[in-house]
């Protein structure tokens, strides 16, 4: 034991006084870092700018990761117009023709007269499986390696999506086959959000979080667009629609391999300091936004990582073990002092336990934003699952569209979603008020949804413009809550530095929202058979209630803004009089 501690002391002193430049492979945690990321550390650009380089890598990988989740999630929605009868067999807007007989198009059992209800049941099975397991996924994600966690989830999602396409090639017509694999898909898809949000939270701090998360959250809309455009090539009548599921599944497998071999979960795995997560945090770490801090670059602030086991003492009273632990702590203290004297940033590892659901619910704002997301996600996922079918079964500019055309047209809603996510993030950054920016967009979305349904069918250009507008107003608050807000609350100052809460908090917020995401498509399946008017009234009421639930937080943020700007105005007047 003494020999090992002496070797540690000598190695630490050598690293401190050697002062190499850039990323030193000796600082990499080879037990946690992936093979591909370790090999990338030898590239010159990675060695010179390690933090920025790995931030870009993490941003791109997590973006592609969750985009592939949403791509496979969207495929069933894109295939509905092929699985169920198309508009050419009925002009009444219902699945069945006026005679009520079974159509010769579609795929059993979805070409029956009750196909909307069947679609709603299938969507509901996926949504409830996703929502139910999302709470558990957040808890598991805090306790395992997120790289393995995401890889397993992506492989499972790809397999379950591909098996839906196998139904075409194997001539499977049983409803239970689709229900089982949709449930499996929902379970595996629940791994995506807690894992990716936790990884992004590890790498990106509070500074410009709304903007970065708004751009990053475009993966949802990009995935939806890919999940609509790619299947569109196989959803025309008479074409092998099975490939509409198999091809996205294969793409997701490729992305899963990239995540497994190249994702770096935490900055400390490569000897980097974690970012600041709230403004009041102690400034013992240098601001990572002001420049790249190489792990052993003395000028930028090198890092000496000292892992400290909070449970170092033997509870059974093993004196020899406790004596060794005390000696270890003393040596850690001396190394810490030596590193600080040399001008290095010192990162003390703290093994705080992951928080539970009850403690996470006590964080201010978690309950309000969770309930608001319940209503907001009800609206967003109704569009996600039903928009292509809605477009397919109504006249736009006096004519009905084919399956391929309706799928392409519905992607403009997701184009608006990209703009909306970035817009909500930028506004919330400028005001430093997440609730205000979300509430404004939610209130405006109510009349926008009404105009879309009642006046959007006059012309295709008008319909596209209104789709983009509704995408901005519906997906903007949804994106802001699930990304920037989740990270803000997951690193709240009340947690006192415990960084193991991001996945749990994001799982609670998104899990509550996913319950709404399950209810919306289910109700739409039953309501739309009688009237799409009532469906849009449901969406408008949900958006209004979502905004109403944030009232307390909005009032609090308005008071804070008033105090902040009044203080600034007072300071300016005081300085001008001097």
C-alpha positions in Angstrom: 0.0 0.0 0.0 2.8 2.4 0.9 4.6 1.6 -2.3 1.5 2.3 -4.4 0.9 5.6 -2.7 4.5 6.7 -3.2 4.3 5.9 -6.8 1.1 7.9 -7.1 2.8 10.9 -5.4 5.8 10.7 -7.7 3.6 10.5 -10.8 1.4 13.4 -9.7 4.5 15.6 -9.1 5.9 14.7 -12.5 2.6 15.6 -14.3 2.3 18.9 -12.4 5.9 20.1 -13.1 6.2 18.7 -16.6 3.6 21.1 -18.1 2.9 19.4 -21.4 0.7 21.1 -24.0 -2.7 19.8 -25.1 -4.5 16.6 -24.3 -2.2 14.1 -22.6 -3.3 10.5 -23.1 -2.3 9.8 -19.5 -5.2 11.8 -18.2 -7.8 9.7 -20.2 -9.9 7.3 -18.2 -9.3 4.3 -20.4 -11.9 2.3 -18.4 -14.7 4.6 -19.5 -13.7 6.2 -22.7 -14.6 4.5 -26.0 -12.0 3.0 -28.4 -12.7 5.5 -31.2 -12.5 8.5 -28.8 -9.2 7.3 -27.4 -7.8 7.0 -30.9 -9.1 10.5 -31.8 -7.1 11.9 -28.9 -3.9 11.4 -30.9 -5.1 13.7 -33.7 -3.4 17.1 -33.6 -6.7 19.2 -33.6 -8.0 17.0 -30.7 -4.8 17.3 -28.8 -4.6 21.1 -29.2 -8.3 21.9 -28.6 -9.6 18.9 -26.6 -12.6 20.5 -24.9 -14.0 22.2 -28.0 -13.2 19.2 -30.2 -15.0 16.7 -28.0 -17.9 19.1 -27.5 -18.4 19.2 -31.2 -18.1 15.4 -31.3 -20.6 14.9 -28.5 -23.0 17.5 -30.0 -23.0 15.7 -33.4 -23.3 12.2 -32.0 -26.1 12.9 -29.6 -27.9 14.9 -32.3 -27.6 12.0 -34.8 -28.5 9.6 -32.0 -31.9 11.2 -31.0 -32.7 12.0 -34.6 -32.5 8.3 -35.4 -34.8 7.6 -32.4 -37.4 10.0 -33.8 -36.9 8.7 -37.4 -37.8 5.2 -36.4 -40.6 6.6 -34.2 -42.2 8.4 -37.1 -42.2 5.5 -39.6 -45.6 4.0 -38.5 -47.2 7.4 -38.8 -45.9 7.8 -42.4 -47.1 4.3 -43.3 -50.7 4.8 -42.0 -52.0 6.0 -45.3 -50.8 2.8 -46.9 -51.9 0.4 -44.2 -55.3 2.0 -44.1 -57.5 2.9 -47.1 -56.6 6.0 -49.1 -58.5 9.1 -50.0 -59.4 8.0 -53.5 -61.8 5.3 -52.2 -63.9 7.7 -50.1 -64.5 11.4 -50.2 -66.3 11.6 -46.9 -63.1 11.8 -44.8 -63.7 8.4 -43.2 -61.7 5.2 -43.6 -64.6 3.3 -44.9 -66.4 4.0 -48.1 -69.9 5.2 -48.1 -71.2 1.7 -48.5 -69.3 0.6 -45.4 -67.7 -2.4 -47.1 -64.1 -3.3 -46.7 -61.8 -1.7 -49.2 -59.5 -3.6 -51.5 -56.5 -1.4 -50.5 -54.4 -1.3 -47.3 -53.2 -4.1 -45.0 -55.3 -6.2 -42.7 -56.5 -5.4 -40.0 -56.0 -1.7 -40.7 -58.2 -1.6 -43.9 -61.4 -2.2 -41.9 -64.1 0.4 -41.3 -62.7 1.1 -37.8 -59.1 1.7 -38.9 -58.8 5.1 -37.0 -59.6 3.4 -33.7 -57.1 0.7 -34.5 -54.4 3.2 -35.3 -55.2 5.0 -32.1 -54.8 1.8 -30.1 -51.5 0.9 -31.7 -50.2 4.5 -31.1 -51.4 4.3 -27.5 -49.6 1.0 -26.8 -46.4 2.6 -27.9 -47.0 5.8 -26.0 -47.9 4.2 -22.7 -45.0 1.8 -22.9 -42.7 4.7 -23.6 -44.1 6.9 -20.8 -44.2 4.1 -18.2 -40.6 3.0 -18.8 -39.3 6.5 -19.2 -39.4 7.1 -15.5 -37.4 4.0 -14.8 -35.0 4.8 -17.6 -34.0 8.0 -16.0 -33.2 6.3 -12.8 -31.2 3.6 -14.5 -29.3 6.1 -16.7 -27.9 7.8 -13.6 -26.4 4.5 -12.4 -24.8 3.0 -15.6 -22.4 4.0 -18.4 -24.6 6.1 -20.7 -22.6 5.0 -23.8 -23.7 1.4 -23.2 -27.2 2.5 -22.1 -27.8 4.4 -25.4 -26.2 1.7 -27.6 -28.5 -1.0 -26.2 -31.5 1.2 -26.5 -30.8 2.1 -30.1 -30.2 -1.5 -31.1 -33.4 -2.6 -29.5 -35.3 0.3 -31.2 -33.9 -0.7 -34.5 -34.8 -4.3 -34.1 -38.4 -3.6 -33.0 -38.9 -1.1 -35.9 -37.5 -3.6 -38.4 -39.8 -6.3 -37.2 -42.8 -4.1 -38.1 -41.6 -4.2 -41.7 -41.1 -8.0 -41.5 -44.9 -8.2 -41.3 -45.1 -7.3 -45.0 -42.5 -9.9 -46.2 -43.9 -12.6 -43.9 -47.5 -11.8 -44.7 -48.5 -11.2 -41.1 -52.0 -9.8 -40.6 -52.5 -10.2 -36.8 -53.1 -7.0 -34.8 -51.3 -8.5 -31.8 -48.1 -8.7 -33.8 -48.1 -5.0 -34.3 -49.1 -4.3 -30.7 -46.3 -6.4 -29.3 -43.6 -4.8 -31.4 -44.9 -1.3 -30.9 -44.8 -1.9 -27.1 -41.2 -3.2 -27.4 -40.3 -0.1 -29.5 -41.8 2.2 -26.8 -39.8 0.5 -24.1 -36.5 0.7 -26.0 -37.2 4.3 -27.2 -37.5 5.4 -23.6 -33.7 5.1 -23.2 -33.0 7.9 -25.7 -34.1 11.1 -24.0 -32.6 10.6 -20.5 -29.4 9.4 -21.9 -28.8 12.1 -24.5 -29.9 15.0 -22.2 -27.6 13.8 -19.5 -24.6 13.6 -21.8 -25.3 17.1 -23.2 -25.7 18.4 -19.7 -22.3 17.0 -18.8 -20.6 18.9 -21.6 -22.6 22.2 -21.9 -23.1 24.6 -19.0 -25.5 27.4 -18.3 -24.0 29.9 -20.7 -26.1 30.2 -23.9 -27.9 26.9 -22.9 -31.2 28.0 -24.5 -29.5 28.6 -27.8 -27.4 25.5 -27.9 -30.3 23.3 -26.7 -32.6 24.9 -29.2 -30.3 24.1 -32.0 -29.6 20.6 -30.6 -33.3 19.9 -30.2 -33.7 20.3 -34.0 -32.9 16.6 -33.9 -36.5 15.9 -33.1 -37.8 17.7 -36.3 -34.9 16.4 -38.4 -35.7 12.9 -37.3 -39.4 13.4 -38.0 -38.6 14.7 -41.5 -36.3 11.7 -42.2 -38.9 9.3 -40.7 -41.4 10.8 -43.2 -39.3 11.3 -46.3 -37.5 8.0 -46.3 -40.6 5.8 -45.9 -42.4 7.9 -48.5 -40.6 6.0 -51.3 -42.3 2.8 -50.3 -45.8 3.8 -49.1 -47.4 4.3 -52.5 -50.1 1.7 -53.3 -48.6 -1.5 -54.6 -45.1 -0.9 -53.4 -43.3 -3.0 -50.7 -44.1 -0.9 -47.6 -42.0 -3.2 -45.4 -38.9 -1.3 -46.5 -40.4 1.8 -45.0 -39.5 0.2 -41.6 -36.4 -1.8 -42.4 -34.4 1.0 -44.0 -34.7 3.4 -41.0 -33.9 0.5 -38.7 -30.7 -0.2 -40.6 -29.7 3.5 -40.5 -30.3 3.5 -36.7 -28.0 0.5 -36.3 -25.2 2.4 -38.1 -25.6 5.4 -35.8 -25.7 3.1 -32.7 -22.2 1.8 -33.7 -20.9 5.3 -34.1 -22.2 6.2 -30.6 -20.6 3.0 -29.1 -17.2 3.6 -30.6 -16.9 7.4 -30.3 -19.1 8.9 -27.6 -17.4 10.5 -24.6 -20.0 10.7 -21.8 -18.3 13.0 -19.4 -15.5 15.7 -19.6 -13.7 14.1 -16.6 -13.2 11.0 -18.7 -10.6 12.9 -20.7 -9.3 15.0 -17.8 -11.5 18.1 -18.4 -13.4 20.1 -15.8 -17.2 20.0 -15.8 -19.0 23.2 -17.1 -20.8 25.7 -14.8 -24.4 24.8 -14.4 -25.8 27.9 -12.6 -24.6 31.4 -12.2 -24.1 31.3 -8.5 -21.8 28.3 -8.7 -18.3 28.8 -7.1 -15.8 30.0 -9.6 -13.2 27.4 -8.5 -13.3 26.2 -12.1 -12.3 28.5 -15.0 -15.1 29.5 -17.3 -15.0 27.0 -20.1 -16.6 29.4 -22.5 -13.6 31.8 -22.4 -11.2 29.4 -24.0 -10.2 25.8 -24.5 -8.8 24.4 -21.3 -6.5 21.6 -22.2 -6.2 18.9 -19.6 -2.6 19.6 -18.8 -2.2 23.0 -20.5 -0.8 25.1 -17.7 -1.6 28.4 -19.4 -5.3 27.6 -19.8 -5.6 25.9 -16.5 -4.6 22.2 -16.2 -6.6 19.7 -14.3 -5.5 17.4 -11.6 -8.3 14.9 -10.9 -8.4 13.4 -7.4 -11.0 10.8 -6.9 -12.3 10.8 -3.4 -14.5 7.9 -2.1 -17.2 9.2 0.1 -17.5 5.7 1.6 -13.9 5.2 2.2 -14.1 4.0 5.8 -15.0 0.4 6.6 -18.4 0.4 8.5 -17.4 -2.9 10.1 -14.5 -1.2 11.9 -11.6 -2.7 10.0 -8.8 -0.7 11.6 -6.2 -1.6 9.0 -8.5 -0.5 6.2 -9.5 2.8 8.0 -5.8 3.6 8.7 -5.0 3.1 5.0 -7.9 5.3 4.1 -6.8 8.1 6.4 -3.3 8.0 4.9 -4.8 8.1 1.5 -6.9 11.2 2.3 -3.8 12.9 3.8 -1.8 12.3 0.7 -4.7 13.5 -1.5 -4.7 16.7 0.6 -1.0 17.2 0.1 -1.2 16.6 -3.6 -4.2 19.1 -3.8 -2.1 21.7 -2.1 0.9 21.1 -4.3 -1.3 21.3 -7.5 -2.9 24.6 -6.3 0.5 26.1 -5.6 1.5 25.3 -9.1 -1.5 27.2 -10.4 -3.6 24.2 -11.6 -7.3 23.7 -11.3 -8.1 20.9 -8.9 -11.1 18.7 -9.5 -12.1 16.7 -6.4 -14.2 13.7 -7.4 -17.3 13.4 -5.3 -19.4 10.2 -5.5 -22.7 11.7 -4.6 -25.5 9.2 -5.0 -28.2 9.6 -7.7 -31.3 11.3 -6.4 -34.7 9.7 -6.3 -38.0 10.7 -7.8 -39.4 12.3 -4.6 -36.4 14.5 -4.2 -36.4 15.5 -7.8 -40.1 16.5 -7.6 -39.2 18.9 -4.7 -37.0 20.9 -7.0 -38.8 24.2 -7.7 -40.4 24.2 -11.1 -40.3 20.5 -11.8 -44.0 19.9 -11.1 -45.2 23.0 -13.1 -43.1 22.3 -16.2 -44.0 18.6 -16.1 -47.7 19.3 -16.1 -47.3 22.0 -18.8 -45.4 19.5 -20.9 -48.2 17.0 -20.4 -50.5 19.3 -22.4 -47.9 20.6 -24.8 -46.7 17.1 -25.7 -50.3 16.0 -26.2 -50.5 18.5 -29.0 -47.1 17.8 -30.5 -47.5 14.0 -30.6 -51.0 14.3 -32.1 -49.4 16.0 -35.0 -46.5 13.5 -34.9 -48.8 10.5 -35.3 -51.7 11.9 -37.2 -50.6 14.8 -39.4 -49.8 12.7 -42.6 -53.1 10.9 -42.3 -55.0 14.1 -41.7 -53.4 15.7 -44.8 -54.1 12.6 -46.8 -57.8 12.6 -45.9 -58.7 16.2 -46.5 -58.8 18.3 -49.7 -56.0 20.9 -50.0 -56.7 23.5 -52.7 -59.8 21.5 -53.9 -58.0 18.1 -54.5 -56.9 15.1 -52.5 -53.3 14.3 -52.2 -51.6 10.9 -52.6 -49.7 9.2 -49.8 -46.3 10.4 -50.9 -47.4 14.0 -51.4 -49.2 14.1 -48.1 -46.1 12.8 -46.3 -43.9 15.4 -47.9 -46.3 18.2 -47.2 -46.6 17.2 -43.5 -42.8 17.8 -43.1 -43.3 21.5 -43.1 -44.7 21.3 -39.6 -41.3 19.9 -38.5 -39.5 22.7 -40.5 -41.4 25.1 -38.3 -40.4 23.0 -35.3 -36.7 23.6 -36.0 -37.2 27.3 -36.1 -39.5 27.2 -33.0 -37.0 25.4 -30.9 -34.2 27.8 -31.7 -36.4 30.8 -31.3 -37.7 29.7 -27.9 -34.2 29.0 -26.7 -32.8 32.4 -27.9 -35.7 34.4 -26.3 -35.3 32.5 -23.0 -31.6 33.2 -23.0 -32.1 36.9 -23.7 -34.7 37.3 -21.0 -33.2 34.6 -18.7 -36.9 33.5 -18.4 -37.9 30.1 -19.7 -41.5 30.2 -18.5 -42.3 33.6 -20.2 -41.0 32.5 -23.6 -42.9 29.2 -23.5 -46.1 30.8 -22.3 -46.2 33.5 -25.0 -45.8 30.9 -27.8 -48.4 28.6 -26.2 -51.1 31.3 -26.0 -50.4 32.4 -29.6 -50.7 28.8 -30.8 -54.4 28.6 -29.8 -55.7 30.9 -32.6 -53.0 29.6 -35.0 -54.4 26.0 -34.7 -58.0 27.3 -35.3 -56.9 29.1 -38.5 -54.9 26.1 -39.7 -57.9 23.8 -39.6 -60.7 26.1 -40.8 -58.8 28.2 -43.4 -55.8 26.1 -44.4 -57.5 24.1 -47.1 -58.0 27.0 -49.5 -54.6 26.7 -51.1 -51.5 24.6 -50.7 -49.3 27.6 -50.1 -51.5 28.9 -47.3 -51.6 25.4 -45.8 -47.8 25.2 -45.8 -47.4 28.6 -44.3 -49.8 27.8 -41.5 -48.2 24.4 -40.9 -44.8 26.2 -40.4 -46.4 28.7 -38.1 -48.0 26.0 -36.0 -44.8 24.0 -35.9 -43.0 27.1 -34.5 -45.6 27.7 -31.9 -46.3 24.1 -30.9 -42.7 22.6 -30.9 -41.0 25.8 -29.6 -42.2 25.5 -26.0 -42.0 21.7 -26.1 -38.4 21.8 -27.2 -37.5 24.4 -24.6 -39.0 22.5 -21.7 -37.5 19.1 -22.6 -34.0 20.5 -23.2 -33.0 23.8 -21.6 -35.5 23.6 -18.7 -34.7 20.0 -17.9 -31.0 20.8 -17.8 -31.6 23.9 -15.7 -33.7 22.0 -13.1 -31.4 18.9 -13.3 -28.5 21.1 -12.2 -30.5 23.3 -9.8 -28.6 25.0 -7.0 -30.7 23.3 -4.4 -29.0 20.0 -5.4 -25.7 21.5 -4.0 -23.5 20.3 -6.7 -24.9 16.8 -7.2 -24.5 16.3 -10.9 -26.3 12.9 -11.0 -29.8 14.4 -11.3 -30.0 15.4 -14.9 -31.3 12.1 -16.3 -33.8 11.7 -13.4 -35.3 15.2 -13.8 -35.4 15.0 -17.5 -37.1 11.6 -17.2 -39.8 12.9 -14.8 -40.5 15.9 -17.0 -40.5 14.0 -20.3 -42.2 11.0 -18.8 -45.1 13.2 -17.5 -45.3 14.8 -21.0 -45.3 11.4 -22.6 -48.5 10.4 -20.7 -50.1 13.3 -22.5 -48.4 12.1 -25.7 -50.2 8.8 -25.2 -53.6 10.3 -24.5 -53.6 12.7 -27.4 -53.2 10.2 -30.3 -55.6 7.8 -28.6 -58.4 10.3 -28.3 -57.7 11.5 -31.9 -58.2 8.0 -33.1 -61.8 7.9 -31.7 -62.7 11.6 -32.2 -61.5 12.0 -35.8 -63.9 9.3 -37.0 -66.8 11.7 -36.2 -65.2 15.1 -36.7 -61.7 16.6 -37.1 -63.2 19.9 -35.7 -63.4 18.4 -32.2 -59.8 17.1 -32.5 -58.5 20.7 -33.1 -60.7 22.0 -30.2 -59.0 19.4 -28.0 -55.5 20.7 -29.2 -56.4 24.3 -28.6 -57.7 23.6 -25.1 -54.5 21.6 -24.3 -52.3 24.5 -25.5 -54.2 27.0 -23.4 -54.1 24.8 -20.2 -50.4 24.3 -20.8 -49.7 28.0 -20.7 -52.1 28.5 -17.8 -50.1 26.0 -15.7 -47.0 28.1 -16.0 -48.7 31.2 -14.5 -47.0 31.1 -11.1 -43.5 30.8 -12.7 -44.3 33.6 -15.2 -45.3 36.0 -12.4 -42.1 35.1 -10.6 -40.0 35.7 -13.7 -41.7 39.0 -14.4 -40.9 40.2 -10.9 -37.3 39.2 -11.3 -37.1 41.0 -14.6 -38.6 44.1 -13.1 -36.1 44.1 -10.3 -33.2 43.4 -12.6 -34.0 46.2 -15.1 -35.0 48.6 -12.4 -31.7 48.0 -10.7 -29.8 48.5 -13.9 -31.8 51.8 -14.6 -31.0 53.0 -11.1 -27.3 52.3 -11.6 -27.2 54.1 -14.9 -28.9 57.2 -13.4 -26.5 57.1 -10.4 -23.5 56.9 -12.7 -24.8 59.7 -15.0 -25.2 62.0 -12.0 -21.6 61.4 -11.0 
